[in-house]
Amino acid sequence: MRDGASEIEGKVKGWLSEQGGAMVALLEEMVNTDSGSYDKEGVDAAGEVLKRFFTAQGLTIETTPQPRFGEQIRAVLEHPQSNDQRPIILMGHRDTVFPKGEPQRRPFRIENGRAYGPGVCDMKAGLVMNAFVLAALKRFGGNPGPVVALVTSDEEIASPSSRPVIEAEARKARAVFNAEPSRLGHKITSGRKGGVFSRCDVTGKAAHSGANFEQGISAIEEIARKIPELHKITDLSRGTTVNVGLIGGGQTVNTVAPSAWCEIDLRFVRMRDRDEAVERIRRICETSSVPGAVSSFTIKGEFLPLEQTPESAALHRLYGAAAADIGFTVGAEFTGGCADSGFTAAQGCPTLCSIGPVGGKAHTPDEFLEVATMVPCAQALALSVIRLREGVLPGA
């Protein structure tokens, strides 16, 4: 490594080592800002927290407005002298799975070195990490080309508005680092399943359940018959799972249900497994066994699988070496969880996922973050970005 690059690395690491308190303060503000995926006002408010930080660092901010979901945000660190103008993307989402008012019910807190609160590790800590890495590079340089912090708004519901933006960014990017949380032991993601979120709607016919029972057509009965058949599609040997996670319907307890619905989660490893499972789900949803019931099937959102490539493996080695220089060892594991990294990888962009601070129990009230990992994970990411200059990736 050239002396100049080594000196810059030292300055970046040193500055980040002093930012632990500031990182926690920004994280607290983010966690205490309500941002459930369907709460556009809240998601945009969480975006404003980051935009204020980026503006204070002198970074250029670009936004993509959205009528229904939160806007997408690009914080840009330009590098006009670079021969390679493909941006390096630091990616993350600010929406959470929790209902409105969750931060008021259980606000950010720290106990025994762990931070708690809605979205604390999934993935507001990763966004804070990305923001401070970008600030460090803005302050000291060292980045081998433009760097973009891409902050999306609806990943938890399969990125209906963010996916086109993500894919467009990936097509012109040099590499993507997705700041989903690392798992205990600093394990990043070697691969992810793909997923399809779908919905079955059933229309029946209302009738008084006492006086005119025989005139009714129960939509709830039709949905109830479908659920065991849907769950039979699960094949753990192939990594395919089907879960009916939401269900509803009916009018009153003394009315034969005129309508019912359920929402279905499919996870798969290979695209051919996806196509087979979706067709089976479709047939079950669209075929009624209760005479007179009418059923329909709709795909609401979809994630692509994250599969490792030689380029992403090289990115993994680069990050692992940077982490070792900081003082921690990086592991890897496959996960059934989906993420936006599948979209970037599918565009042929080298992608590394789950390099955020260490956390666990996402999507639950027990979600936690290991606070002490925020600074070292930020340092490892910053060094990885700086070292992309060394040509470890094909085409770099």
C-alpha positions in Angstrom: 0.0 0.0 0.0 1.3 3.5 -0.9 2.2 5.7 2.1 -0.4 8.2 1.1 -3.2 5.7 1.2 -1.9 4.3 4.5 -1.9 7.8 6.0 -5.5 8.4 4.8 -6.6 5.1 6.3 -5.1 6.1 9.6 -6.9 9.4 9.6 -10.2 7.8 8.7 -9.9 5.1 11.3 -8.8 7.6 13.9 -11.7 10.0 13.2 -14.3 7.1 13.2 -12.9 5.8 16.5 -13.9 9.2 18.1 -17.5 9.1 16.7 -19.1 6.4 18.9 -21.1 8.8 20.9 -22.2 10.8 17.9 -23.2 7.5 16.1 -25.4 6.5 19.1 -27.0 9.9 19.2 -27.9 9.8 15.5 -29.1 6.2 16.0 -31.4 7.2 18.9 -33.0 9.9 16.8 -33.5 7.5 13.9 -35.0 4.8 16.1 -37.3 7.2 17.8 -38.6 8.4 14.5 -41.6 6.2 13.5 -41.1 4.7 10.0 -43.3 1.7 9.3 -43.3 0.9 5.6 -46.8 2.2 4.9 -46.3 5.3 7.0 -45.1 7.7 4.3 -45.0 10.7 6.6 -42.9 8.8 9.2 -40.5 7.2 6.6 -39.9 10.7 5.1 -39.4 12.1 8.6 -36.7 9.5 9.2 -35.2 10.5 5.9 -35.0 14.1 7.0 -32.9 13.1 10.0 -30.3 11.6 7.7 -30.6 14.5 5.2 -29.8 17.0 7.9 -26.7 14.9 8.8 -25.6 14.7 5.1 -26.1 18.4 4.6 -24.0 19.2 7.7 -21.2 17.2 6.2 -21.3 19.1 2.9 -22.6 16.3 0.8 -24.8 16.6 -2.2 -28.3 15.2 -1.7 -30.7 14.0 -4.4 -34.2 12.6 -3.9 -36.7 10.6 -5.9 -40.2 11.6 -4.7 -42.8 8.9 -4.3 -46.6 9.5 -4.1 -47.4 6.5 -1.8 -44.2 5.4 0.0 -41.2 7.4 1.3 -38.8 9.1 -1.1 -35.5 7.5 -2.1 -32.4 9.5 -1.0 -29.0 9.7 -2.6 -26.2 11.4 -0.7 -23.3 11.8 -3.1 -19.6 12.2 -2.5 -18.2 13.1 -5.9 -14.7 12.4 -7.2 -14.3 14.2 -10.6 -10.6 13.3 -10.8 -11.2 9.5 -10.8 -10.7 7.5 -14.0 -13.5 5.2 -12.9 -16.7 7.1 -12.4 -18.8 4.1 -11.5 -20.1 4.9 -8.0 -19.6 2.7 -5.0 -23.0 2.3 -3.3 -23.5 2.1 0.4 -27.1 0.9 0.6 -29.7 0.7 3.3 -33.5 1.0 4.1 -35.1 3.1 6.8 -38.5 1.6 6.9 -39.5 -0.9 9.6 -42.1 -3.7 10.1 -43.6 -2.2 13.2 -47.0 -0.5 13.6 -47.5 3.2 14.0 -46.6 4.4 17.5 -44.1 1.7 18.3 -41.2 4.1 19.2 -43.5 5.8 21.7 -44.3 2.4 23.2 -40.7 1.3 23.5 -38.2 4.0 22.7 -34.5 3.6 22.1 -32.6 2.5 25.2 -29.2 0.9 26.0 -28.8 -1.9 28.6 -25.7 -3.9 29.2 -24.0 -2.8 26.0 -27.1 -3.6 23.8 -29.3 -1.0 22.2 -33.0 -1.7 21.8 -35.9 -0.2 19.9 -37.8 -0.6 16.6 -35.5 -1.0 13.7 -32.4 -0.6 15.8 -30.4 -3.2 13.9 -32.7 -3.7 10.9 -31.4 -1.5 9.7 -31.1 2.0 11.2 -27.7 1.2 12.7 -26.5 0.3 9.2 -27.7 3.6 7.9 -25.9 5.5 10.6 -22.7 3.5 9.8 -23.0 4.4 6.2 -23.6 8.1 7.0 -20.4 8.3 9.1 -18.3 6.4 6.6 -19.4 8.8 3.9 -18.6 11.7 6.3 -15.1 10.3 7.0 -14.4 10.0 3.3 -15.6 13.5 2.6 -13.3 14.8 5.4 -10.1 12.9 4.5 -10.6 11.5 1.0 -9.2 8.1 -0.1 -12.2 6.9 -2.0 -11.2 5.7 -5.5 -14.3 7.1 -7.1 -17.7 8.5 -6.4 -19.5 7.1 -3.4 -23.2 7.2 -2.9 -25.2 6.5 0.2 -28.5 5.1 -1.1 -31.3 5.3 1.5 -34.5 3.5 0.4 -38.0 3.5 1.9 -39.9 0.2 1.5 -37.6 -2.8 1.7 -39.7 -4.5 4.3 -42.6 -4.9 1.8 -40.3 -5.9 -1.1 -39.4 -2.4 -2.3 -42.3 -1.7 -4.6 -41.1 1.9 -5.2 -37.4 1.5 -4.5 -36.7 -1.5 -6.7 -36.5 0.5 -10.0 -34.2 3.0 -8.3 -32.0 0.3 -6.8 -31.7 -1.6 -10.1 -30.8 1.6 -12.0 -28.1 2.4 -9.4 -26.7 -1.1 -9.6 -26.4 -1.1 -13.4 -24.0 1.8 -13.3 -22.2 0.9 -10.0 -18.8 -0.5 -9.3 -19.8 -2.3 -6.1 -22.6 -2.4 -3.5 -22.2 -2.7 0.2 -25.6 -3.4 1.8 -25.7 -2.5 5.5 -28.1 -5.1 6.8 -27.0 -6.2 10.2 -24.2 -8.6 10.7 -25.1 -11.6 12.9 -23.5 -12.5 16.2 -19.8 -13.3 15.6 -19.6 -10.8 12.8 -21.2 -13.2 10.3 -22.1 -11.6 7.0 -24.3 -13.1 4.3 -22.9 -15.6 1.8 -26.3 -15.9 0.1 -30.0 -15.2 0.6 -33.3 -16.8 -0.5 -35.6 -15.1 -2.9 -39.2 -14.4 -1.8 -42.6 -13.7 -3.2 -45.4 -12.0 -1.1 -48.8 -12.8 -2.5 -52.5 -12.5 -1.5 -55.6 -14.7 -2.0 -59.0 -13.0 -2.0 -62.2 -15.0 -1.7 -65.7 -13.7 -2.4 -68.7 -15.7 -1.0 -72.3 -14.7 -0.2 -73.6 -13.2 3.0 -76.6 -14.9 4.8 -78.0 -14.9 8.4 -76.1 -17.7 10.0 -79.2 -18.8 12.0 -82.2 -18.1 9.9 -80.8 -18.5 6.4 -77.6 -20.5 6.8 -78.1 -22.6 3.7 -78.3 -19.5 1.5 -74.8 -18.3 2.4 -71.4 -19.1 0.8 -68.7 -18.9 3.4 -65.5 -17.2 2.1 -63.8 -18.1 5.4 -64.4 -21.8 4.9 -62.9 -21.5 1.5 -59.8 -19.8 2.8 -59.6 -22.3 5.7 -59.5 -25.2 3.2 -56.7 -23.5 1.2 -54.3 -22.9 4.0 -53.3 -26.6 4.7 -52.8 -27.1 0.9 -50.6 -24.0 0.7 -48.5 -25.1 3.6 -48.0 -28.5 1.9 -45.9 -26.8 -0.7 -43.1 -26.4 1.8 -40.1 -28.6 1.0 -37.3 -28.1 3.4 -35.0 -30.3 1.4 -35.1 -27.8 -1.4 -35.2 -24.7 0.9 -38.7 -23.9 -0.2 -41.1 -22.6 2.5 -44.7 -21.3 2.3 -46.2 -19.5 5.2 -49.7 -17.9 5.5 -48.8 -15.1 7.7 -52.0 -12.9 7.7 -55.6 -13.8 7.4 -58.9 -12.0 7.7 -62.5 -11.8 6.7 -66.1 -12.0 7.6 -68.8 -9.5 8.5 -70.2 -10.4 11.9 -70.2 -13.5 14.0 -73.8 -14.3 13.0 -73.3 -13.8 9.3 -72.0 -16.3 6.8 -68.7 -14.7 5.7 -69.1 -12.9 2.3 -65.4 -12.2 2.0 -62.0 -13.4 3.3 -58.4 -13.1 2.4 -54.9 -14.3 3.4 -51.4 -13.2 2.6 -48.7 -15.8 1.7 -44.9 -15.7 2.1 -42.9 -17.9 -0.3 -39.1 -18.4 0.2 -36.9 -20.2 -2.3 -33.3 -20.8 -3.2 -33.4 -21.2 -7.0 -35.5 -19.4 -9.5 -36.8 -22.7 -11.0 -38.1 -23.5 -7.5 -39.8 -20.1 -7.4 -41.6 -20.7 -10.7 -42.9 -24.1 -9.6 -44.1 -23.0 -6.2 -45.8 -19.8 -7.5 -47.7 -21.9 -10.0 -48.9 -24.3 -7.3 -49.9 -21.4 -5.0 -51.8 -19.8 -7.9 -53.7 -23.0 -8.6 -54.7 -23.4 -5.0 -55.7 -19.8 -4.7 -57.7 -19.6 -7.9 -59.5 -22.9 -7.5 -62.5 -23.0 -5.1 -63.8 -26.1 -3.3 -66.7 -24.4 -1.6 -69.5 -24.3 -4.3 -70.1 -20.7 -5.4 -67.0 -19.2 -3.9 -64.8 -17.1 -6.2 -61.1 -16.8 -5.5 -58.3 -14.7 -6.9 -54.5 -14.5 -6.6 -52.2 -11.5 -6.6 -48.5 -11.1 -6.3 -47.8 -8.1 -4.1 -44.1 -8.0 -4.0 -41.0 -10.0 -4.8 -37.3 -10.4 -3.8 -34.6 -12.0 -5.9 -32.2 -14.5 -4.4 -28.6 -13.3 -3.6 -26.2 -15.8 -5.1 -22.4 -15.5 -4.7 -20.3 -14.8 -7.8 -16.5 -14.6 -8.2 -16.8 -10.8 -8.0 -18.8 -10.9 -4.8 -16.4 -13.4 -3.3 -13.5 -11.0 -4.1 -15.5 -8.3 -2.3 -15.9 -10.6 0.6 -12.2 -11.2 0.8 -11.5 -7.5 0.6 -13.9 -6.8 3.5 -12.5 -9.7 5.5 -9.0 -8.4 5.2 -10.1 -4.9 6.2 -11.9 -6.3 9.2 -8.9 -8.2 10.2 -6.8 -5.0 10.2 -9.4 -3.5 12.5 -9.3 -6.5 14.8 -12.2 -8.7 14.2 -12.8 -11.8 12.1 -15.6 -12.1 9.6 -17.7 -15.2 9.1 -20.4 -15.9 6.6 -23.7 -17.8 6.5 -26.6 -18.4 4.2 -30.0 -17.0 5.3 -33.6 -17.4 4.3 -34.2 -13.7 4.8 -34.6 -11.5 1.7 -33.0 -8.1 1.1 -32.5 -5.5 -1.6 -29.0 -7.0 -2.2 -30.7 -9.6 -4.4 -31.8 -6.8 -6.8 -28.3 -5.4 -7.1 -26.6 -8.7 -7.6 -29.1 -9.7 -10.3 -27.9 -6.6 -12.3 -24.4 -8.1 -12.3 -23.0 -5.7 -9.7 -20.6 -7.1 -7.1 -22.6 -7.1 -3.9 -21.7 -7.7 -0.3 -24.6 -7.9 2.2 -24.9 -7.8 6.0 -21.9 -5.7 6.8 -23.8 -3.5 9.2 -23.2 -3.4 13.0 -23.9 -6.7 14.8 -27.5 -7.3 15.9 -30.2 -9.9 16.2 -33.9 -10.8 16.7 -35.1 -8.4 14.0 -38.8 -7.9 13.5 -39.5 -8.6 17.2 -39.8 -6.6 20.4 -36.5 -8.1 21.4 -34.5 -6.7 18.5 -31.0 -5.6 19.6 -27.8 -4.0 18.5 -24.3 -4.6 19.9 -23.3 -1.0 20.4 -19.6 -1.7 20.6 -19.6 -3.0 17.0 -20.7 0.3 15.4 -17.3 1.9 15.2 -15.3 -1.2 14.1 -17.8 -2.1 11.4 -17.7 1.5 10.1 -13.9 1.4 10.1 -13.9 -1.9 8.1 -16.4 -0.6 5.6 -14.4 2.6 5.1 -11.1 0.7 4.6 -12.9 -1.6 2.1 -14.1 1.4 0.1 -10.6 3.0 0.1 -8.9 -0.3 -0.9 -11.1 -0.8 -4.0 -8.4 1.2 -5.7 -6.2 -1.8 -5.5 -8.1 -3.6 -8.2 -9.2 -6.7 -6.3 -12.4 -6.9 -8.4 -12.6 -7.8 -12.1 -13.0 -4.6 -14.0 -11.9 -2.4 -11.0 
